[in-house]
Amino acid sequence: MSDVNKSIWNGPAHQNSFDTSPFKGTNVYGRPIEWNTSVYAVDENVNSSLSHQNRLKIVDKTNMGGSNLQIVMFQEVTKAFTSVILLTMEVIPVCDSYYNKKCPSNMTFLNETKGHILNGIENNIMRIICIVHSGKPPETLSLRRNNKIVKTGEHGNKPVILTAIDSTDEINEGEKKNLCCYVDSNPVSITTRLVNGSHGIFVKQKVKHMCFLIEKVSGYDHGNYTYIAENEIESDSVTIILKVKYPPYVHLHNKNFTIDDETRTILCKAEGFPSNYTYGIWEHCSEFNEHIRYLNSTEKVTLILPKINAVFYKYQDSGIYICMVTNGISNKQHFQQGKAYVVSEERNNQMILTDVRTVFENRNISMVSEE
C-alpha cells in the first residue's frame, strides 16, 4: 500500500471567475487584508474556467511526486497584489494504516497567520520553521523553493532538559555539589540559563550539556535552582531543590530587666536544617567563664530565671548564659552553643540586657544535670 496526496492550488481571482472565495490574512505590517481567490488546479488538472488557463501548468521537475504550479509570463493581477505573489496550496494526505504505520499530521509553519502567511521584513533574517505531529516510521522533512529542495532535516522538537539527580536533593554542608543538565533540542537550544530564585547565575548559547559546580556547599546555597532552555519552537525548564543540611547557628535574645522584675527570661533561637532541634541544659558562668550553675528549662527554648525573694541575691543573676542545641548534624562537635552576657542592676541605673557579646562556638558539651 502507498500514501496518496491530493493537492489543491489557489490563486488571485481573475475577471469572469465564478468560483471565487475570500481569503483573509495580514500584510507584512500586521494589518488585516482580504483577497478574492479561485481554484487554479486540483492535483495535475488545471481549472478550465480560468481565462489564463493556457499559462498554467502542473509540473514535477524533481520526479518526487510533487505538485508544483508553473505560471508562464507571470503578470501582476491588480495593484492590490503589487510585490505580493499570492499562491496557496492545500495537501490532503490519505494514509493506509498497517503494521503500526501512521502518517504525519497537523503540519504547520511556526508564526504563520490565520491566512497561512509568513510575514518577513526586507533585509532581515527570516526563520522558517515547520511543525508536524510525527508519524511512524519517523518522517524526513524537506523545504522546497522553486522546485529546489533547500533544506532537509529530521523532525524538530522543543527542548527537553534531563538531570542526573532528583528534583529534591539533600547534601551536607561542606561537601562538593555539581548541578548538571543535558538538553535534547532540535534545533539546538538558542540559550540555556541557570537561575537561583530570581538571581541569574549564568547563560550559555547553543550547548547540550552544562554544569554548575559548588566546591564547598554552605547553608547560603540552600534554595531552588532552575535550568531554562529555549529554541525557536518553545522552551523547557527543570527545577532542582537543593537542601543543605547544616548544624544550627545559636543566638540568644532577652528583654531588659532589673532586680525588681518578677519574671526574667532569656530566649534561645536556633537556625539550621533540618529544624528538628534537641536542646541541652542551660549553663550559667561568671564573666571569667567560671562555672556557676546548671539550669533546667521546661520549655527548652526559653529560660525563666528562678525567683529570688531577697533583692540582694538577685545580683547573682549576672553573668554569661549558655544555650546548647543540636539537630543531629555535627560540625566537628555534636552540640552547638550560643552565649550572652547578662547584667542585673538597679532600676534607676537602667542597665540593659544585651547580646552584644553573643558568640557562636562549637565544642563538646557534657550533658550534666543539677542535683
Secondary structure, 3 states (H helix, E strand, C coil): CCCEEEEEEEEECCCCCCCCEEEEEECCCCCEEEEEEEEEEECCEECCCCCCHHHEEEECCCCCCCCEEEECCCCCCCHHHCCCCCCEEEEEEECCCCCCCECCEEEEECCCCCCCCCCCCCCCCCCCCEEEECCECCCCEEEEECCEEEEEECCCEEEEEEECCCCEEEEECCCCEEEEEEEEEECCCCEEEEEECCEEEEEEECCCEEEEEECCCCHHHCEEEEEEEECCCCEEEEEEEEEEEEEEEEEEEECCCCCCCCCCEEEEEEEEECCCCEECCEEEECCCCCEEEEECCCCCCEEECCCCCCHHHHHHHCEEEEEEEECCCCCCCCCEEEEEEECCCCHHHCCCCCCCCCCEEECCCCCCCCC
